[in-house]
Amino acid sequence: MPPKVAAVTMTYNERAYTPIWARHYTRQVGHDHCYVIDHGSTEIVALPPGVNYLRIPRSPHDDQRRALFISSFVESLLEYYDYVIHTDVDELVMPDPDQYANLPAFCRSIQLDTVTAIGFDVQQIPPMEPPLLPDMALGQQRGWCRFTSAMCKPVLTRKPIVWSPGFHCADVPICFAPLYLFHLHWADQAIGIERLSKTRTMPWGDPSFGAHQRITDLQWNALFEDMAAFNRNDAVSFDPATAPLSTWLDKTRHSALTRAGELYTLDLHVNAPELWAIPARFRARL
């Protein structure tokens, strides 16, 4: 019997990415095992039947409070589930499709308590890739990504853990396995600007956190266009034991050696300076 796996996210006015998140994780773990925690949204987003929906009152955004809430919620779910996966609503996680049919199949095979995902930013390349249509499969619309240690998050666990603000780290060591995270923050220029207008104007509990979510449109567009212009490499296998991916994973592990006891136990700025083509086996599941 496969292990029971739950998927959890927390949202606030995410009309573009909530349907994509729900579509992806209902395929991975089943509708009844998906949990969407809504933090006081004013926009209504239709969820697939069976997805669990929990609404809490809106309050100023507080990354530390949010991380502690999710850590406690996941610990509670582990009374009923063998594993729980938590991601932001713009993060899609899957095991290597050549090896595993879905997340329960992956969990059945591993011996790790907590798995660190191999993380990528999906990057739109306009005008080659038109604006994203949320109702259409993502893998049919986007084909390029960049390795980044910031997205190498401890996302899957079978024991209680405590995440740091932003969920980049937790009170567990880095443990990579063939589990991949595709982050959609840069996957669409127009959606990115729309989300930035929300995060820039909403109340923040601690202004010292999330400065990158309050930059100007001009700054955001400059970052977006710089990354969209990176050299493209269409010959990367995404095998964690093979270069160049193995090299960047080693750099990420190495960055953690001197960070014990810090809030972020790895360097969040280990970034490959090129875009890699997303292999067809992943695009078919996105």
C-alpha positions in Angstrom: 0.0 0.0 0.0 1.5 3.4 -1.0 2.1 5.9 1.8 -0.5 8.6 2.4 0.9 12.0 1.3 -0.7 15.4 1.8 0.1 18.6 -0.1 -0.3 22.0 1.7 -0.1 25.6 0.5 -1.1 29.1 1.9 -2.5 31.7 -0.4 -3.6 35.3 -0.6 -5.3 36.6 -3.7 -3.5 34.2 -6.1 -6.0 33.8 -8.9 -3.4 32.9 -11.5 -1.3 30.3 -9.6 -3.9 28.7 -7.2 -5.6 26.8 -10.1 -2.2 25.7 -11.4 -1.1 24.5 -7.9 -4.4 22.6 -7.4 -4.3 21.0 -10.8 -0.7 19.8 -10.2 -1.1 18.4 -6.7 -4.4 16.8 -7.2 -2.7 14.7 -9.9 0.2 13.9 -7.6 -1.6 13.1 -4.3 -5.4 13.1 -5.0 -8.0 15.8 -4.4 -8.8 14.8 -0.8 -5.2 15.1 0.3 -4.7 18.7 -0.9 -5.0 21.6 1.6 -5.3 25.2 0.6 -5.1 27.7 3.5 -6.5 31.0 2.5 -5.2 34.0 4.4 -8.1 36.4 4.0 -8.3 36.6 0.2 -10.8 39.1 -1.4 -10.7 37.3 -4.7 -12.7 34.1 -5.2 -10.8 31.2 -6.8 -12.7 28.0 -7.8 -10.9 24.9 -6.5 -11.5 21.4 -7.8 -14.1 19.4 -5.9 -12.6 17.6 -2.9 -9.7 19.9 -2.3 -9.7 20.9 1.4 -10.1 24.7 2.0 -9.3 26.5 5.2 -9.8 30.2 5.6 -8.2 32.3 8.3 -8.7 36.1 8.9 -6.4 38.5 7.0 -3.6 40.0 9.0 -0.3 41.8 8.1 2.0 39.5 6.2 4.5 38.0 8.7 6.9 35.5 7.2 8.1 34.2 10.6 4.5 33.8 11.9 3.5 32.1 8.7 6.4 29.6 8.8 5.5 28.7 12.4 1.8 28.3 11.5 2.6 26.0 8.6 5.2 24.0 10.7 2.5 23.4 13.3 -0.2 22.6 10.7 2.1 20.1 9.0 3.0 18.5 12.3 -0.8 18.0 12.9 -1.3 16.4 9.5 1.5 13.9 10.2 -0.9 12.3 12.8 -2.9 11.1 9.8 -0.4 11.1 6.9 2.9 9.4 6.3 4.4 12.4 4.5 3.4 16.0 4.0 4.7 18.3 1.3 4.5 22.1 1.7 5.1 24.6 -1.0 4.3 28.2 -1.9 1.4 28.4 -4.3 3.8 29.2 -7.2 5.9 26.1 -6.6 5.3 22.8 -8.3 7.2 19.7 -7.0 7.5 16.3 -8.6 9.8 13.3 -8.5 11.7 12.4 -11.7 9.0 11.0 -13.9 11.4 8.4 -15.4 11.7 6.8 -12.0 8.4 7.5 -10.1 4.7 7.8 -11.2 3.9 10.4 -8.5 4.8 11.6 -5.0 3.4 8.5 -3.1 5.5 6.2 -5.3 8.6 8.4 -4.5 7.8 8.4 -0.8 7.5 4.6 -0.8 11.1 4.2 -2.1 13.0 6.7 0.0 14.6 6.3 3.5 14.9 10.0 4.3 12.9 11.9 6.9 13.0 15.2 5.1 13.8 15.7 1.4 15.4 18.9 0.0 14.0 19.6 -3.5 16.3 20.4 -6.5 15.2 23.9 -7.2 14.6 25.9 -10.4 13.1 29.2 -11.4 11.0 28.8 -14.5 11.8 31.7 -16.9 9.5 33.1 -19.6 11.3 34.1 -22.7 9.2 36.7 -24.6 8.3 37.0 -27.4 9.1 33.3 -28.0 6.7 32.4 -25.1 3.4 34.3 -25.0 1.6 35.2 -21.8 0.7 32.3 -19.6 -2.8 30.8 -19.7 -3.5 29.4 -16.3 -6.1 26.9 -17.7 -3.6 25.4 -20.1 -0.9 22.9 -19.1 2.2 24.8 -17.9 4.6 22.4 -19.7 3.0 23.3 -23.0 3.8 27.0 -22.5 7.2 27.2 -20.7 10.4 25.4 -21.6 13.3 27.0 -19.7 14.5 27.3 -16.2 17.6 28.2 -14.1 19.0 26.4 -11.1 18.9 28.4 -7.9 19.8 27.3 -4.4 17.0 29.6 -3.1 14.5 27.0 -4.4 16.3 24.0 -2.9 13.8 23.9 -0.1 13.1 21.2 2.5 9.6 20.6 1.1 8.7 16.9 1.9 8.8 15.5 5.4 7.6 12.5 7.5 8.6 14.1 10.8 7.8 17.5 12.4 10.2 20.2 11.3 10.3 24.0 11.9 10.8 26.1 8.7 12.6 29.4 8.6 10.8 32.5 7.1 10.3 32.0 3.4 10.6 28.1 3.8 14.1 28.1 2.3 15.5 26.2 5.2 14.4 24.2 8.3 15.9 22.7 11.4 17.1 19.7 9.3 20.2 19.0 7.2 20.1 19.3 3.4 19.2 15.9 1.9 18.8 15.9 -1.9 17.0 13.2 -3.8 15.4 13.1 -7.3 12.7 15.5 -6.3 12.4 18.7 -8.4 10.8 22.1 -7.6 9.7 24.4 -10.4 9.2 28.0 -9.2 6.9 30.2 -11.2 7.8 33.6 -9.9 9.5 34.5 -13.2 7.3 32.3 -15.4 5.2 35.2 -16.7 6.1 38.9 -16.9 2.6 40.3 -16.6 1.5 38.0 -13.7 4.8 38.9 -12.0 4.0 42.7 -12.2 0.4 42.1 -11.0 1.6 40.1 -8.0 4.2 42.7 -7.2 1.6 45.4 -7.0 -0.2 43.3 -4.3 2.9 42.5 -2.2 4.2 46.1 -2.5 1.0 47.6 -1.1 -0.2 45.0 1.5 0.6 45.5 5.2 3.8 43.7 6.4 4.2 42.6 10.0 8.0 43.0 9.8 9.3 45.4 7.1 12.8 43.8 7.3 11.5 40.7 5.5 10.4 40.5 1.9 12.2 43.6 0.5 12.5 41.8 -2.9 8.7 41.6 -3.0 8.4 45.4 -2.7 10.7 46.6 -5.5 9.5 48.9 -8.3 8.1 47.6 -11.6 11.2 49.1 -13.3 13.5 47.1 -11.0 11.5 43.9 -11.5 11.4 44.2 -15.2 15.1 44.8 -15.4 15.8 41.5 -13.4 13.3 39.7 -15.5 14.8 40.8 -18.8 18.3 40.1 -17.6 17.4 36.5 -16.8 15.4 36.0 -20.0 18.5 37.0 -22.0 20.8 34.4 -20.4 22.5 31.9 -22.7 20.4 28.8 -23.2 21.6 25.2 -22.9 19.3 22.5 -24.2 21.5 19.5 -23.4 21.2 19.2 -19.6 19.9 15.9 -18.4 18.7 17.0 -15.0 20.5 13.9 -13.5 21.7 15.0 -10.0 24.8 12.8 -10.4 25.8 14.4 -13.7 27.3 17.8 -14.5 26.3 20.6 -14.7 23.5 19.9 -12.2 25.8 17.9 -9.9 28.2 20.8 -9.7 25.6 23.2 -8.6 24.2 20.8 -6.0 27.7 20.4 -4.6 28.1 24.2 -4.4 24.8 24.4 -2.5 25.8 21.7 -0.1 29.2 23.4 0.4 27.5 26.7 1.2 25.9 25.1 4.2 29.1 24.0 5.8 29.8 27.3 7.6 26.2 28.3 8.3 25.1 26.0 11.2 22.9 27.9 13.6 22.1 30.7 11.2 18.5 31.5 10.1 19.3 30.4 6.6 21.5 27.4 6.7 22.6 27.6 3.0 23.6 30.4 0.7 20.4 31.5 -1.2 22.4 33.0 -4.1 24.0 30.0 -5.7 22.6 30.6 -9.2 23.6 29.0 -12.5 24.3 31.8 -15.0 22.4 30.2 -17.9 19.0 28.8 -18.7 18.4 25.0 -19.1 15.8 23.4 -21.3 13.2 21.6 -19.1 13.3 18.0 -20.3 10.2 16.6 -22.0 9.6 14.1 -19.2 9.0 17.0 -16.7 7.1 19.2 -19.1 4.6 16.4 -19.6 3.8 16.5 -15.9 3.7 20.3 -15.5 
